[in-house]
Amino acid sequence: MGKWNKNDLFLFFIIVILMILIVLLTHFYGNTDIIEYLDISKYFSGDYAAKIRTTHSYLFGFIHTPIVSIAKNFIIFKITSLIFLFLLVYSVYTISGKNKRALWLMLLSPIVWYIAPWASPIQIASFLFLWAYYFIKRYDETSHLPSLFYSGFLLGLAWAFWDGIIFFWPLLIISFLYNKKFSHIIISIIALLIGLIPRLILDYFLFNSVFFGITRYIFATLSFMFYGGLYNQGRDFGLFLLIQVLFFLPFYSFLLFSKRIFKGNKKSIIFLILSFPVLIFNSQIRFALLITPIIILILVKYLNKKQYIIQLAIFIILTLLVINPYLIQIKYETNGDDFGNLVKNLFNLKFKGEFNRDLISLDLNNIAKDYPNQIFVVGNTADFYRILANIYWGDKVKEFVSIEDYSLYLKNDSIISKREFCSDLNIKERRDICISVWIEKNSKDNTDYNSIKYAISEDSSLSLSNFTLIKKYRTLSLFEKN
């Protein structure tokens, strides 16, 4: 930054410090899947009084375990996520040839400020993916095979941290290697598998299978696609959600399809075109972080001064809107906790002076003090036990048990969910072909269900007939077995 003047540097550091303060002061940690990554680190630190349940990579949570074990909180997730977000911004600046316009566009991009407080692996995955793109582009221009290897390795490492890369790495390889030697494709895939090794090793020690985690994620994704998930949660999708995602991409993205820009960036734009259906299908704002740096790197070479100023102004306006929910959550809890939910609940916004997590934490400490060393069934939903296990940091609770597992115990059953797929015959064929797929409880479950005396619910009632309400705390209700 030697060529920068004092005003540039001053403004840069003011913006960076502002982002750090917002991220560290807001109570918001993110929405989609965030608790799964936090739970993993807490589980390995020995502070998780429950059975772990996640369909995502364990690697991101696992590497945070030592700090979480010492600090007894999750603030380290925000710090590491910020570090890799800043590295991503600086990488755009570096790859662009230290173009200040590229840095300002990336730093002030609303997607960067949207994702900043999230305790998510998408920041580190996007950083690694950007450099994978850089090296495969360099290979395409120079035929430098080591660059192809570096690209594949970084793709694998990004995938090791975040499963969402599975949607994008094949598109990147197809876009840049479709006209290359088949042996070069093999080199890229081998390099990808080498980058994936940290996750494969961890999965082997955890599940006795190197591909267990990846296979589980693929089947979970297919389950959501065709059946709306294990509990028929459904999948949020629609024009409104798609518009939200497009809202976060650079306004001048449409210029990518102009003849002049397309001709000079053919393979990069092919990748972006192939990526758009992924954004449409997922309709999740956070996915925009993966492709925004690439769009900015292309556009910054073609935007004139007027277009650059307009794009920067649009980004600043959107960013000021995006950070509002986080500013609110420094002091108040709200149902508009991120930009998506803020827009969704704009005409029904609610604010609370006390945060629900703090109230639950207080209740759990009181319950553990009143009824120490107990196993608690948690209802009424199957996964509410995870919320309690995530919040509670004490050592006076033996275990939080899902009401689903307890109900299976009462029925002497182990099948959580089962699906059967059969062929649809149009003739009087005597035999049909069917495939059954099911999820069942861990056969090594050693919880003493028979000794359970108490249950906790977020409601004033419990979906178990043999339990009676004995005490109502501020947010939680305690029940005793008859």
C-alpha positions in Angstrom: 0.0 0.0 0.0 3.0 2.3 -0.4 1.3 4.3 -3.1 -1.7 5.1 -0.9 -2.0 8.6 0.5 -2.7 9.2 4.2 -6.4 9.8 3.6 -6.8 6.5 1.8 -5.1 4.6 4.7 -7.1 6.4 7.3 -10.4 5.6 5.6 -9.4 2.0 5.1 -8.5 1.4 8.7 -11.6 3.2 10.0 -13.8 0.9 7.8 -11.9 -2.2 9.0 -12.2 -1.2 12.7 -15.9 -0.4 12.2 -16.5 -3.9 10.8 -14.5 -5.5 13.7 -16.5 -3.6 16.3 -19.9 -4.5 14.7 -18.9 -8.2 14.5 -17.7 -8.5 18.0 -20.4 -6.4 19.7 -23.5 -7.8 17.9 -25.1 -10.9 19.5 -25.7 -12.4 16.0 -23.6 -15.4 15.0 -25.5 -16.4 11.9 -28.5 -18.5 10.9 -28.2 -21.4 8.5 -26.2 -24.4 9.9 -24.2 -22.2 12.3 -25.1 -24.1 15.5 -23.8 -27.3 13.9 -20.3 -25.9 13.5 -20.4 -24.4 17.0 -21.6 -27.7 18.5 -18.7 -29.6 17.0 -16.1 -27.6 18.7 -17.9 -27.7 22.0 -18.4 -31.5 21.7 -14.7 -32.1 21.2 -13.8 -29.7 24.0 -15.8 -32.0 26.4 -18.4 -29.3 27.2 -21.3 -30.6 25.1 -23.8 -32.5 27.3 -25.6 -34.3 24.5 -25.1 -36.4 21.4 -23.7 -34.5 18.4 -25.8 -34.3 15.3 -24.6 -32.6 12.1 -24.6 -33.3 8.4 -21.6 -30.9 7.7 -17.9 -31.2 7.8 -16.4 -31.6 11.3 -13.1 -30.0 10.3 -14.1 -26.3 10.7 -15.5 -26.9 14.2 -12.7 -29.3 15.2 -9.8 -26.8 14.6 -11.5 -24.3 16.9 -11.7 -26.8 19.8 -8.6 -25.8 21.8 -9.7 -22.1 22.1 -13.3 -23.0 22.7 -12.2 -25.4 25.5 -10.2 -22.6 27.2 -12.5 -19.6 26.6 -15.8 -21.4 27.2 -17.5 -19.3 24.5 -17.6 -19.1 20.7 -16.0 -15.7 20.1 -13.0 -17.4 18.4 -15.3 -18.3 15.4 -16.0 -14.7 14.8 -12.3 -13.8 15.0 -11.1 -16.5 12.5 -14.0 -15.7 10.2 -13.1 -12.1 10.2 -9.4 -12.9 9.5 -10.3 -15.0 6.4 -12.8 -12.4 5.3 -10.0 -9.7 5.4 -7.7 -12.1 3.6 -10.3 -12.6 0.9 -10.6 -8.8 0.5 -6.9 -8.4 0.3 -6.6 -11.3 -2.2 -8.9 -9.4 -4.6 -6.7 -6.4 -4.2 -3.5 -8.5 -4.9 -4.9 -10.6 -7.8 -6.2 -7.4 -9.5 -2.6 -6.0 -9.6 -3.1 -3.9 -6.5 -6.0 -2.0 -8.0 -7.5 0.3 -5.4 -10.9 0.2 -7.1 -11.0 -3.6 -6.7 -10.2 -3.3 -3.0 -12.8 -0.6 -2.3 -15.5 -2.5 -4.2 -14.7 -5.7 -2.4 -14.3 -4.1 1.1 -17.6 -2.2 0.7 -19.5 -5.0 -0.9 -22.7 -5.7 1.0 -22.1 -9.5 0.9 -18.9 -9.0 2.9 -20.7 -7.0 5.6 -23.6 -9.5 5.5 -21.4 -12.5 6.2 -19.0 -10.7 8.6 -20.6 -11.8 11.9 -21.4 -15.3 10.7 -19.5 -18.1 12.5 -19.3 -20.0 9.2 -16.7 -21.9 7.1 -17.8 -20.0 4.0 -15.3 -17.3 4.6 -12.3 -19.6 4.6 -13.8 -21.6 1.7 -14.3 -18.5 -0.4 -10.8 -17.4 0.3 -9.4 -20.8 -0.8 -11.8 -21.0 -3.8 -10.7 -17.5 -5.1 -7.0 -18.6 -5.2 -8.1 -21.9 -6.8 -9.7 -19.8 -9.5 -6.6 -17.7 -9.8 -4.3 -20.7 -10.3 -6.6 -22.5 -12.8 -6.9 -19.3 -14.8 -3.1 -18.9 -14.7 -2.8 -22.5 -15.9 -5.2 -21.8 -18.7 -3.1 -18.9 -19.8 0.4 -20.4 -19.4 -0.1 -24.2 -19.5 1.8 -24.2 -16.2 1.0 -27.6 -14.7 2.0 -26.8 -11.1 -0.6 -24.0 -11.2 -3.2 -26.6 -12.1 -2.1 -28.7 -9.2 -2.3 -25.7 -6.8 -5.8 -25.0 -8.0 -7.0 -28.6 -7.4 -5.4 -28.7 -4.0 -7.0 -25.5 -2.9 -10.4 -26.7 -4.2 -10.0 -29.8 -2.1 -9.0 -27.9 1.0 -12.0 -25.5 0.6 -14.2 -28.6 0.3 -12.7 -30.0 3.4 -14.0 -27.0 5.4 -17.3 -26.3 3.6 -19.5 -28.9 1.9 -21.1 -26.2 -0.3 -18.0 -26.3 -2.5 -19.3 -29.5 -3.9 -21.7 -27.5 -6.0 -19.0 -25.2 -7.5 -15.7 -27.1 -7.9 -17.0 -29.3 -10.8 -18.2 -26.2 -12.6 -14.8 -24.5 -12.3 -13.1 -27.6 -13.6 -15.5 -28.0 -16.5 -15.3 -24.3 -17.4 -11.5 -24.3 -17.7 -10.6 -27.8 -18.6 -13.2 -28.8 -21.1 -10.8 -28.3 -24.0 -7.7 -29.7 -22.2 -6.0 -33.1 -22.1 -7.9 -35.7 -20.1 -4.7 -36.4 -18.2 -4.8 -32.8 -16.9 -8.3 -33.3 -15.6 -7.0 -36.3 -13.7 -4.2 -34.2 -12.3 -6.7 -31.6 -11.1 -8.9 -34.3 -9.4 -5.9 -36.0 -7.8 -4.8 -32.6 -6.4 -8.3 -32.0 -5.1 -8.3 -35.3 -3.3 -4.9 -34.4 -1.7 -6.4 -31.1 -0.5 -9.3 -33.1 1.0 -7.0 -35.3 3.1 -7.4 -33.4 6.4 -11.1 -34.0 6.3 -10.8 -37.6 5.1 -8.4 -38.4 8.0 -10.7 -36.8 10.6 -13.7 -38.7 9.2 -11.8 -41.9 9.3 -11.0 -41.5 13.0 -14.6 -40.4 13.8 -16.6 -42.7 11.6 -14.2 -45.5 10.5 -14.8 -44.4 6.9 -13.0 -41.7 4.9 -16.1 -40.8 2.8 -18.8 -41.1 5.5 -19.2 -37.3 6.0 -19.3 -36.5 2.3 -21.7 -39.4 1.5 -24.0 -38.3 4.3 -24.0 -34.7 3.1 -24.9 -35.7 -0.4 -27.8 -37.9 0.7 -29.0 -35.1 3.1 -29.0 -32.7 0.2 -30.9 -35.1 -2.0 -33.4 -35.6 0.8 -34.0 -31.8 0.9 -34.3 -31.6 -2.9 -36.9 -34.3 -3.2 -38.6 -34.7 0.2 -38.0 -31.5 2.0 -35.7 -33.1 4.6 -35.9 -35.7 7.3 -38.8 -33.9 9.1 -40.4 -32.5 5.9 -39.2 -29.1 6.8 -39.5 -28.0 3.2 -37.1 -25.7 1.3 -37.5 -22.0 1.2 -37.6 -20.9 -2.5 -39.2 -18.3 -4.6 -38.8 -15.2 -6.7 -38.4 -13.0 -3.6 -35.5 -15.1 -2.2 -33.8 -15.1 -5.7 -34.1 -11.3 -5.9 -32.5 -11.1 -2.5 -29.5 -13.0 -3.7 -29.2 -11.0 -7.0 -29.5 -7.9 -4.8 -26.0 -8.7 -3.4 -24.2 -9.2 -6.7 -22.6 -6.2 -8.4 -25.2 -4.1 -10.3 -23.0 -4.1 -13.4 -22.8 -7.9 -13.5 -25.0 -7.7 -16.7 -22.0 -6.2 -18.5 -20.3 -9.7 -18.3 -22.5 -10.8 -21.1 -21.4 -8.0 -23.4 -19.3 -9.1 -26.4 -16.3 -7.1 -25.4 -16.0 -8.5 -21.8 -17.1 -12.1 -22.7 -14.5 -12.4 -25.4 -11.6 -11.6 -23.0 -12.9 -13.6 -20.1 -14.7 -16.5 -21.8 -14.0 -19.3 -19.4 -14.5 -17.2 -16.2 -17.9 -16.1 -17.5 -18.8 -19.6 -18.5 -18.1 -20.6 -14.8 -20.3 -17.7 -13.6 -23.1 -18.7 -15.9 -23.0 -22.3 -14.7 -23.0 -21.0 -11.1 -26.2 -19.0 -11.5 -28.5 -22.0 -11.4 -26.8 -23.0 -8.1 -27.7 -19.6 -6.7 -31.2 -19.9 -8.1 -31.7 -23.3 -6.6 -30.3 -22.5 -3.1 -31.5 -18.9 -3.0 -29.2 -18.2 0.0 -27.5 -14.8 0.2 -24.3 -16.3 1.7 -23.6 -18.2 -1.5 -23.0 -14.9 -3.3 -19.7 -14.5 -1.3 -18.1 -17.3 -3.5 -18.6 -15.6 -6.9 -18.7 -11.9 -6.0 -14.8 -11.6 -5.8 -14.6 -13.2 -9.3 -17.2 -10.8 -10.7 -15.4 -7.8 -9.2 -12.0 -8.9 -10.6 -13.5 -9.0 -14.1 -15.6 -5.9 -13.9 -13.0 -3.6 -12.4 -11.0 -3.8 -15.6 -13.9 -2.5 -17.7 -15.8 0.0 -15.6 -15.3 3.6 -16.5 -15.0 6.2 -13.7 -18.7 7.0 -13.7 -19.7 3.3 -13.6 -17.2 2.7 -10.8 -18.6 5.6 -8.7 -22.2 4.4 -9.3 -21.3 0.8 -8.4 -19.5 1.9 -5.2 -22.4 4.2 -4.2 -24.9 1.3 -4.7 -22.6 -1.0 -2.6 -22.4 1.6 0.2 -26.1 2.2 0.3 -26.8 -1.6 0.5 -24.1 -2.1 3.1 -25.7 0.5 5.3 -29.0 -1.4 5.1 -27.3 -4.8 5.7 -25.6 -3.8 8.9 -28.7 -2.4 10.6 -29.9 -5.8 12.0 -26.5 -6.3 13.5 -26.4 -2.9 15.0 -29.9 -3.5 16.5 -28.6 -6.7 18.0 -25.9 -5.0 20.0 -28.7 -4.1 22.5 -32.0 -5.7 21.4 -33.1 -9.1 20.1 -35.2 -8.9 16.9 -37.0 -11.2 14.5 -35.2 -9.3 11.7 -31.8 -10.7 12.8 -30.3 -10.5 9.3 -31.1 -8.7 6.1 -33.3 -11.5 4.7 -35.4 -11.7 7.9 -35.4 -8.0 8.2 -37.1 -7.6 4.8 -39.3 -10.6 5.4 -40.6 -9.2 8.8 -40.4 -5.5 7.9 -44.0 -4.9 8.7 -44.0 -7.1 11.8 -40.6 -6.3 13.4 -40.3 -7.1 17.1 -37.7 -6.0 19.6 -36.8 -7.5 23.0 -34.5 -6.0 25.6 -33.4 -9.4 26.8 -31.9 -12.1 24.5 -33.5 -15.5 24.5 -30.2 -17.3 24.7 -29.3 -15.3 27.9 -32.7 -16.2 29.4 -32.3 -19.9 28.5 -28.8 -19.9 30.0 -30.1 -18.5 33.2 -32.9 -21.0 33.4 -30.5 -23.9 32.7 -28.1 -22.8 35.4 -31.0 -22.7 37.8 -32.4 -26.1 36.7 -28.9 -27.6 37.0 -28.6 -26.1 40.5 -32.0 -27.3 41.6 -31.7 -30.8 40.0 -28.0 -31.6 39.7 -26.5 -34.5 37.8 -29.7 -35.5 36.0 -30.4 -36.6 32.4 -33.1 -34.4 30.9 -35.5 -35.3 28.0 -35.9 -32.1 25.9 -38.9 -31.3 23.8 -41.2 -30.7 22.2 -39.2 -30.6 18.9 -36.7 -33.3 18.1 -33.7 -30.9 17.9 -34.4 -28.4 20.7 -32.0 -30.4 22.9 -29.2 -29.1 20.7 -30.1 -25.5 21.6 -29.8 -26.3 25.3 -26.6 -28.2 24.9 -25.1 -25.4 22.8 -26.1 -22.7 25.4 -25.2 -24.6 28.6 -21.5 -24.5 29.7 -21.8 -26.0 33.2 -20.9 -29.5 34.4 -24.0 -30.3 36.5 -26.1 -31.8 33.7 -25.4 -35.4 32.7 -27.1 -35.2 29.3 -29.7 -33.5 27.3 -31.7 -36.1 25.4 -33.8 -35.6 22.3 -37.5 -36.3 22.9 -37.3 -38.2 19.6 -34.7 -40.6 21.0 -36.7 -41.1 24.2 -39.9 -41.8 22.3 -38.0 -44.5 20.3 -36.8 -46.0 23.5 -40.4 -46.2 24.9 -41.5 -47.9 21.7 -38.4 -50.2 21.7 -37.7 -48.9 18.2 -34.5 -47.6 16.5 -35.8 -46.3 13.1 -35.8 -42.5 13.0 -36.9 -42.1 9.4 -37.5 -44.5 6.5 -38.1 -44.1 2.8 -39.0 -46.7 0.2 -38.5 -46.3 -3.5 -40.3 -48.7 -5.9 -40.5 -48.9 -9.7 -43.8 -47.8 -11.2 -44.8 -50.7 -13.5 -47.4 -50.3 -16.3 -47.9 -54.0 -17.0 -48.8 -57.1 -14.9 -45.3 -58.0 -14.0 -45.2 -60.3 -10.9 -42.1 -58.7 -9.4 -41.4 -55.1 -8.5 -38.0 -53.6 -7.5 -37.9 -51.6 -4.3 -35.1 -49.9 -2.4 -35.5 -48.9 1.3 -33.4 -46.2 2.9 -33.6 -45.4 6.6 -31.9 -43.5 9.4 -31.7 -45.1 12.8 -30.3 -44.4 16.2 -26.6 -45.1 16.9 -26.4 -48.8 17.9 -23.8 -47.8 20.5 -26.2 -45.4 22.3 -25.3 -45.9 26.0 -27.8 -43.4 27.6 -29.6 -44.8 30.6 -33.1 -43.9 29.5 -34.7 -45.9 32.3 -33.1 -43.6 34.9 -34.6 -40.4 33.4 -36.8 -38.5 35.9 -37.1 -35.0 34.4 -37.9 -33.3 31.1 -37.5 -29.8 29.8 -39.6 -28.0 27.2 -39.8 -24.6 25.7 -43.6 -24.8 26.0 -45.8 -25.2 29.0 -46.7 -28.6 27.8 -44.8 -31.7 26.9 -45.5 -34.3 24.2 -45.0 -37.2 26.7 -48.0 -38.4 28.7 -46.1 -39.7 31.7 -44.6 -36.4 32.7 -46.2 -33.6 34.8 -45.2 -29.9 34.9 -43.6 -29.1 38.3 -41.9 -25.8 37.7 -42.1 -22.9 35.2 -38.8 -20.9 34.8 -38.6 -17.7 32.8 -38.6 -19.4 29.4 -38.3 -23.1 30.1 -40.7 -25.5 31.8 -39.6 -28.5 33.9 -41.5 -31.7 34.1 -41.2 -34.7 36.4 -41.9 -38.3 35.4 -45.0 -39.8 37.0 
